[in-house]
Amino acid sequence: MKKKKKINKKKLFSRIFLLIALILLIVIIVRSFGKKDEKKSLITIILNNKDISEELLDEPYIDKDNVFYLSLEDIKRVFDSDVFYEESTNKIITTSGTKVCAIDVNSSVSELNSANIILPARNFKL
């Protein structure tokens, strides 16, 4: 003859409670790994068909005159690590292996390897 096991209601309830808690914990963990820290910007910057907006350290800004601002740190990280701003001459200077360009912030005339060039649009403000 078969013996019937007595079911302990307290043990059964605690096991069901633990199972439900474990399932909820797994769901929460899976959801948190599915979401990445979204730093949504109102401005999207596309460079070489790639959205680089999330790579920026600071939020880009467009003022009322449609002048676009990026921080110098972001310009160095994304575009050109050799660019810097010289306060004494009020120029943005960038270099490459063979060229030096000095862009005057207050003028449309810039220097490229000591030759003056005129930029068609000047929207530099620091």
C-alpha positions as CSV (number, residue, x, y, z in Angstrom):
1,M,0.0,0.0,0.0
2,K,1.0,3.5,-0.7
3,K,1.6,6.0,2.0
4,K,0.2,9.4,1.6
5,K,2.6,12.2,2.4
6,K,1.3,15.0,4.5
7,I,1.7,18.3,2.8
8,N,3.0,21.0,5.1
9,K,1.2,24.2,4.1
10,K,3.8,26.5,5.6
11,K,6.6,24.9,3.6
12,L,4.5,24.9,0.4
13,F,3.6,28.6,0.8
14,S,7.2,29.6,1.5
15,R,8.5,27.6,-1.6
16,I,5.9,29.3,-3.8
17,F,6.7,32.7,-2.4
18,L,10.5,32.1,-3.0
19,L,9.8,31.0,-6.6
20,I,7.7,34.1,-7.3
21,A,10.3,36.3,-5.7
22,L,13.1,34.6,-7.8
23,I,11.1,35.1,-11.0
24,L,10.5,38.8,-10.3
25,L,14.2,39.3,-9.5
26,I,15.2,37.7,-12.8
27,V,12.8,39.9,-14.7
28,I,14.1,43.0,-13.0
29,I,17.7,42.1,-13.7
30,V,17.0,41.3,-17.4
31,R,15.2,44.6,-17.9
32,S,17.9,46.6,-16.3
33,F,20.6,45.0,-18.6
34,G,18.4,45.7,-21.6
35,K,18.3,49.4,-21.0
36,K,21.5,51.4,-21.4
37,D,22.0,54.7,-19.8
38,E,20.3,56.9,-22.4
39,K,21.6,60.4,-22.7
40,K,19.1,61.8,-25.1
41,S,20.1,65.0,-26.8
42,L,17.7,67.4,-28.5
43,I,20.4,67.9,-31.1
44,T,21.6,65.0,-33.3
45,I,25.1,65.3,-34.9
46,I,25.7,63.0,-37.9
47,L,29.4,62.6,-39.0
48,N,30.2,60.1,-41.8
49,N,26.7,58.6,-41.6
50,K,27.1,57.9,-37.9
51,D,25.3,59.5,-35.0
52,I,28.0,60.8,-32.7
53,S,25.6,62.7,-30.3
54,E,26.1,60.1,-27.5
55,E,29.9,60.3,-27.7
56,L,29.8,64.0,-26.7
57,L,30.7,64.9,-23.1
58,D,28.7,68.1,-23.1
59,E,25.3,69.0,-24.7
60,P,25.6,70.9,-28.0
61,Y,23.9,74.3,-28.1
62,I,22.3,76.4,-30.8
63,D,21.6,80.0,-29.9
64,K,18.9,82.3,-31.3
65,D,21.1,83.3,-34.2
66,N,21.5,79.6,-35.3
67,V,25.2,79.6,-34.1
68,F,26.1,76.0,-33.2
69,Y,28.3,75.5,-30.1
70,L,30.4,72.5,-29.2
71,S,32.7,72.3,-26.2
72,L,36.4,72.4,-27.0
73,E,36.8,69.0,-25.2
74,D,34.2,67.5,-27.6
75,I,35.9,69.0,-30.6
76,K,39.2,67.5,-29.5
77,R,37.7,64.1,-28.8
78,V,35.5,63.7,-31.9
79,F,37.1,65.9,-34.6
80,D,40.6,67.0,-34.0
81,S,42.8,66.3,-31.0
82,D,45.3,69.0,-32.2
83,V,43.0,71.9,-32.0
84,F,43.3,74.6,-29.3
85,Y,42.2,78.2,-28.6
86,E,44.8,80.8,-28.2
87,E,43.4,83.6,-26.0
88,S,46.1,86.2,-26.6
89,T,45.4,86.3,-30.4
90,N,41.8,85.2,-30.2
91,K,42.4,82.4,-32.7
92,I,41.5,78.8,-33.0
93,I,44.6,76.9,-34.1
94,T,44.8,73.4,-35.6
95,T,47.7,71.5,-37.0
96,S,48.4,68.5,-39.2
97,G,51.6,66.9,-40.5
98,T,52.1,69.5,-43.1
99,K,49.6,72.4,-42.4
100,V,48.9,74.9,-39.7
101,C,45.5,76.8,-39.8
102,A,44.8,79.7,-37.5
103,I,41.1,80.8,-37.6
104,D,40.5,84.3,-36.3
105,V,37.3,84.3,-34.2
106,N,36.5,87.9,-34.9
107,S,37.2,88.0,-38.7
108,S,36.5,85.9,-41.8
109,V,40.2,86.1,-42.7
110,S,42.2,83.1,-41.6
111,E,45.7,81.8,-42.1
112,L,46.6,78.5,-43.7
113,N,50.4,78.0,-43.8
114,S,50.9,81.8,-43.5
115,A,48.7,82.5,-46.5
116,N,45.5,84.5,-45.8
117,I,42.2,82.8,-46.8
118,I,38.7,84.1,-46.5
119,L,36.1,81.8,-45.0
120,P,32.7,82.1,-46.7
121,A,30.8,81.7,-43.4
122,R,32.1,82.6,-40.0
123,N,30.1,81.4,-37.0
124,F,32.8,81.2,-34.4
125,K,32.0,82.6,-30.9
126,L,33.8,81.7,-27.8
